[in-house]
Amino acid sequence: MTTLYTMPGTCSLAPNIAVAWLDAPVEIHNMTYGDHKNDDYLAINSKGKVPALRFDDGDVLTEAAAILAWLGAAHGKEGYARDTRLGRKEAEALSFMTSEVHAAYGGHFAPKSLADSAAAQREVKRKTYETLGNHYERINGVLNDNGGEWYLGQRSFADTFLYVLTRWIEQTPLSISDYSALKAHRARMEADEGVRLALKRQDMELVG
Ligand SMILES: N[C@@H](CCC(=O)N[C@@H](CS)C(=O)NCC(=O)O)C(=O)O
């Protein structure tokens, strides 16, 4: 069976939620933190990161946005079609959230990879939270402009990744209370059965 590799707390929650929403025939293999650097997993994804999707024939797909695109193409029902305005905007939103917002979290998760001295790392973190604040401001605005319920006006996979980002904000000095649309979106996601199933499969709790 096609297998999605996940780890608690990580962005692999986004495709995990998508699997639950689609009821797709994909097994969730939730690893313990650290197992992603073991030889067995490095043979699957030499980047040593999650998510990764392994197909029956051994082929492997990595990168959250690519996995979400494949899930939509292979198992999508109405509302997940690609050749629609929603499909195009979904691809745009997922590219932005992964390549800009997630990437900006590098300064929070791994400041040592960006600067050597303790002082320089503090500076990296300060700039990181400034950048993240701007990103959250922007996505809070997009959500508001689209009616405030779903990121693109109707439910899409953009909401799965947005949920990851609204959880991660708790690890930073930023406050979800400063982004009222994002706060409401997080609560809406946490009331969703598919989200709750994905959290359970990934050994994660609601933020509340
Ligand atoms: N560009 C990748 C990023 C994947 C990524 O950074 N995954 C993180 C979890 S959110 C990870 O596996 N980190 C473990 C590590 O770097 O040791 C994607 O969008 O899928």
The ligand as a MOL file (V3000), in Angstrom:
LIG
                    3D

  0  0  0     0  0            999 V3000
M  V30 BEGIN CTAB
M  V30 COUNTS 20 19 0 0 0
M  V30 BEGIN ATOM
M  V30 1 N 10.7160 21.3990 1.7300 0
M  V30 2 C 10.2750 20.2810 2.5140 0
M  V30 3 C 10.6280 20.5350 3.9600 0
M  V30 4 C 10.4810 19.2970 4.7920 0
M  V30 5 C 10.9360 19.5450 6.2140 0
M  V30 6 O 11.7070 20.4860 6.5100 0
M  V30 7 N 10.4820 18.7020 7.1260 0
M  V30 8 C 10.8490 18.8460 8.5070 0
M  V30 9 C 9.6300 18.7000 9.3940 0
M  V30 10 S 8.4730 20.0010 9.1620 0
M  V30 11 C 11.8100 17.7420 8.9020 0
M  V30 12 O 11.6590 16.6220 8.4930 0
M  V30 13 N 12.7740 18.0950 9.7520 0
M  V30 14 C 13.6720 17.1390 10.3030 0
M  V30 15 C 15.0770 17.5830 10.2250 0
M  V30 16 O 15.3760 18.4970 9.4290 0
M  V30 17 O 15.8840 17.0000 10.9260 0
M  V30 18 C 8.7710 20.0950 2.3390 0
M  V30 19 O 8.0650 21.0790 2.0710 0
M  V30 20 O 8.2880 18.9530 2.4630 0
M  V30 END ATOM
M  V30 BEGIN BOND
M  V30 1 1 1 2
M  V30 2 1 2 3
M  V30 3 1 2 18
M  V30 4 1 3 4
M  V30 5 1 4 5
M  V30 6 2 5 6
M  V30 7 1 5 7
M  V30 8 1 7 8
M  V30 9 1 8 9
M  V30 10 1 8 11
M  V30 11 1 9 10
M  V30 12 2 11 12
M  V30 13 1 11 13
M  V30 14 1 13 14
M  V30 15 1 14 15
M  V30 16 2 15 16
M  V30 17 1 15 17
M  V30 18 2 18 19
M  V30 19 1 18 20
M  V30 END BOND
M  V30 END CTAB
M  END
